[in-house]
Amino acid sequence: MSKKKAIAIMIVLVIISSGLTFTISNMLALQVGNKVIIPKAEYSELTSMYNDFSKIIGVEEYIKENYLRDVDDSKVLDGQLKGLVQSLEDPYSQYLTAEEYASFTEQSSGIYGGIGVMVTPGEDNYITVVSPIEDTPGERAGLKTGDKILKVNGEEFFADSMDKAVKVMKGTPNTAVTLTIGRKDKEGKNEIFDVEIIREEIRLVTVKSDIIADNIGYIKLTSFDELTYEDFKANLNGLEADGVKGLIIDLRNNPGGLLNITANIADEFLGVADIVYTETKD
């Protein structure tokens, strides 16, 4: 190889090496001592993100420094995410934690292990019994509408921690749970007592039917879970077999549920038609 040719090859290699070094240094961060050099575009993006979220970071730091109790970072993050979705002011959009999603899935399945009692947060900040579900351990134990659940297995709960209390009340069938109940007697005096309840597999009954005056069929739907359509169809077939002249479907106080189940029920009456559609941003 001639000397000129060798020099030419070396120059080409230097140019290629310099080009690669320049390209890589602009694509990747370069660490120099205790500092990191990053491309200008990435720096601008990071600066913009920091400016956007500086208020959140500041509030979070203030809470950690000044709040009386220790702060759970995961709960703080969940709270931020919930607030982000709530800012949409859309009642049908919400952020669920992994535990909340698991609870929702369990409820919509229509079957769970528990005591069979419907509760709500009371205005007095006590967990209040709406009603025990018919033929469940809760009903057989004598729980009544308006009862206050003060403790579960000796641990005190209030309305703002109702989800935690419900989680403790649920559990494996044939296991026991103890509730501390507050109840007003006939004279309006408060009485507090414990009741032990053995959990069972609870099958939510979301469909009830009857024949009322003038041979009119009546079906009440209390929610739409995975089993509701099958139960609705069975009740509807029974009413039709009895020769009802008309039908009333009662949806009062129905909080909703699974969209596909509502569409299946509507399809029984609407025939071939568009029952529901989704609209996306695009």
GIPELIN-V435127 format. One record per residue. N is the residue number from 1. RES is the residue in one small letter. SS is DSSP state (H for helix, E for strand, C for the rest). BURIAL is b if it has 16 or more other ideal C-beta (glycine too) atoms within 10 Angstrom, else e. D_LAST is the distance of its C-alpha to the last C-alpha in Angstrom with 2 decimals. Layout:
n: (N/N)
res: (RES/RES)
ss: (SS/SS)
burial: (BURIAL/BURIAL)
d_last: (D_LAST/D_LAST)
This chain:
n: (1/2/3/4/5/6/7/8/9/10/11/12/13/14/15/16/17/18/19/20/21/22/23/24/25/26/27/28/29/30/31/32/33/34/35/36/37/38/39/40/41/42/43/44/45/46/47/48/49/50/51/52/53/54/55/56/57/58/59/60/61/62/63/64/65/66/67/68/69/70/71/72/73/74/75/76/77/78/79/80/81/82/83/84/85/86/87/88/89/90/91/92/93/94/95/96/97/98/99/100/101/102/103/104/105/106/107/108/109/110/111/112/113/114/115/116/117/118/119/120/121/122/123/124/125/126/127/128/129/130/131/132/133/134/135/136/137/138/139/140/141/142/143/144/145/146/147/148/149/150/151/152/153/154/155/156/157/158/159/160/161/162/163/164/165/166/167/168/169/170/171/172/173/174/175/176/177/178/179/180/181/182/183/184/185/186/187/188/189/190/191/192/193/194/195/196/197/198/199/200/201/202/203/204/205/206/207/208/209/210/211/212/213/214/215/216/217/218/219/220/221/222/223/224/225/226/227/228/229/230/231/232/233/234/235/236/237/238/239/240/241/242/243/244/245/246/247/248/249/250/251/252/253/254/255/256/257/258/259/260/261/262/263/264/265/266/267/268/269/270/271/272/273/274/275/276/277/278/279/280/281/282)
res: (m/s/k/k/k/a/i/a/i/m/i/v/l/v/i/i/s/s/g/l/t/f/t/i/s/n/m/l/a/l/q/v/g/n/k/v/i/i/p/k/a/e/y/s/e/l/t/s/m/y/n/d/f/s/k/i/i/g/v/e/e/y/i/k/e/n/y/l/r/d/v/d/d/s/k/v/l/d/g/q/l/k/g/l/v/q/s/l/e/d/p/y/s/q/y/l/t/a/e/e/y/a/s/f/t/e/q/s/s/g/i/y/g/g/i/g/v/m/v/t/p/g/e/d/n/y/i/t/v/v/s/p/i/e/d/t/p/g/e/r/a/g/l/k/t/g/d/k/i/l/k/v/n/g/e/e/f/f/a/d/s/m/d/k/a/v/k/v/m/k/g/t/p/n/t/a/v/t/l/t/i/g/r/k/d/k/e/g/k/n/e/i/f/d/v/e/i/i/r/e/e/i/r/l/v/t/v/k/s/d/i/i/a/d/n/i/g/y/i/k/l/t/s/f/d/e/l/t/y/e/d/f/k/a/n/l/n/g/l/e/a/d/g/v/k/g/l/i/i/d/l/r/n/n/p/g/g/l/l/n/i/t/a/n/i/a/d/e/f/l/g/v/a/d/i/v/y/t/e/t/k/d)
ss: (C/C/H/H/H/H/H/H/H/H/H/H/H/H/H/H/H/H/H/H/H/H/H/H/H/H/H/C/C/E/E/E/C/C/E/E/E/C/C/H/H/H/H/H/H/H/H/H/H/H/H/H/H/H/H/H/H/H/H/H/H/H/H/H/H/H/C/C/C/C/C/C/H/H/H/H/H/H/H/H/H/H/H/H/H/H/C/C/C/C/C/C/C/C/C/C/C/H/H/H/H/H/H/H/H/H/H/H/H/C/E/E/E/E/C/C/E/E/E/E/E/C/C/C/C/C/E/E/E/E/E/E/C/C/C/C/H/H/H/H/C/C/C/C/C/C/C/E/E/E/E/E/C/C/E/E/C/C/H/H/H/H/H/H/H/H/H/H/H/C/C/C/C/C/C/E/E/E/E/E/E/E/E/E/C/C/C/C/C/E/E/E/E/E/E/E/E/E/C/E/E/E/E/C/C/C/E/E/E/E/E/E/H/H/H/E/E/E/E/E/E/C/C/E/C/C/C/H/H/H/H/H/H/H/H/H/H/H/H/H/H/C/C/C/C/E/E/E/E/E/C/C/C/C/C/C/E/C/H/H/H/H/H/H/H/H/H/H/H/H/C/C/C/C/C/C/C/C/C/C/C/C)
burial: (e/e/e/e/e/e/e/e/e/e/e/e/e/e/e/e/e/e/e/e/e/e/e/e/e/e/e/e/e/e/e/e/e/e/e/e/e/e/e/e/e/e/e/e/e/e/e/e/e/e/e/e/e/e/e/e/e/e/e/b/e/e/e/e/e/e/e/e/e/e/e/e/e/e/e/e/e/b/e/e/e/e/e/e/e/e/e/e/e/e/e/e/e/e/e/e/e/e/e/e/e/e/b/e/e/e/e/b/e/b/e/b/b/b/b/b/b/e/b/e/e/b/e/e/e/b/b/b/b/e/b/b/b/e/e/b/b/b/b/e/b/e/b/e/e/e/b/b/b/b/b/b/e/e/e/e/b/b/b/e/e/b/e/e/b/b/e/e/b/b/e/e/e/e/e/e/b/e/b/b/b/b/b/e/e/e/e/e/e/e/e/e/e/e/e/e/b/e/b/b/e/b/e/b/e/b/b/e/b/e/e/e/e/e/e/e/b/b/b/b/b/b/b/b/b/b/b/b/b/e/b/b/e/e/b/b/e/e/b/e/e/e/e/b/e/e/e/e/e/e/e/e/e/e/e/e/b/b/e/e/b/b/e/b/b/e/e/e/e/e/e/e/e/e/e/e/e/e/e/e/e/e)
d_last: (63.56/64.62/64.29/62.07/59.67/59.49/58.75/55.98/54.34/54.60/52.99/50.04/49.64/49.77/47.09/44.80/45.53/44.84/41.56/40.39/41.57/39.72/36.44/36.69/37.73/34.63/32.35/34.14/35.89/39.63/41.96/45.12/47.40/45.64/42.91/39.75/38.75/35.04/33.23/32.56/28.79/28.77/31.19/29.04/26.04/28.35/29.90/26.62/25.70/29.21/29.06/25.82/27.38/31.02/31.22/30.11/32.58/35.28/34.95/34.98/38.09/39.76/39.30/40.75/43.68/44.56/43.44/46.49/45.33/43.74/39.95/37.94/35.36/33.10/33.18/32.46/29.36/28.23/28.90/26.76/23.78/24.40/24.66/21.39/19.53/21.95/21.09/17.87/20.48/18.60/21.28/19.06/17.93/20.77/21.95/24.68/27.38/28.62/31.47/29.43/27.09/30.24/31.74/28.73/28.83/32.57/32.36/29.85/32.16/34.83/37.63/38.86/42.16/43.43/45.65/43.57/43.22/40.43/40.42/38.80/39.23/42.15/42.59/45.62/43.48/45.01/43.25/44.12/44.55/42.65/44.47/45.61/44.13/46.75/49.02/47.74/49.75/48.62/50.07/53.22/53.76/54.00/50.91/50.35/47.74/48.03/49.47/48.47/47.71/49.36/49.54/48.36/50.88/52.59/49.57/48.71/45.21/43.75/40.74/38.64/39.22/38.92/36.41/39.04/41.74/39.84/39.32/43.10/43.94/41.98/43.53/45.34/47.19/50.97/50.74/51.90/50.29/52.26/50.92/52.76/52.43/53.22/54.33/56.25/59.34/60.71/62.45/59.30/60.48/58.12/58.89/57.32/57.72/56.32/55.24/54.64/52.14/51.68/48.07/47.12/44.17/42.39/40.74/38.74/39.65/36.64/38.10/41.41/42.93/46.06/47.76/48.57/50.67/50.98/49.71/46.10/43.95/42.17/39.43/38.18/35.01/35.00/31.74/29.52/30.32/30.55/33.89/33.28/32.39/35.50/37.67/36.25/36.96/40.48/41.23/39.93/42.05/45.03/44.74/44.42/47.49/49.36/48.63/46.79/46.34/43.05/40.55/39.25/36.30/36.57/33.42/35.01/34.37/31.93/29.51/26.99/26.23/24.46/21.85/23.02/26.56/25.85/24.15/27.24/29.58/27.86/28.01/31.79/31.95/29.08/29.62/27.06/24.08/20.53/21.38/18.13/14.43/11.45/8.31/5.40/3.80/0.00)
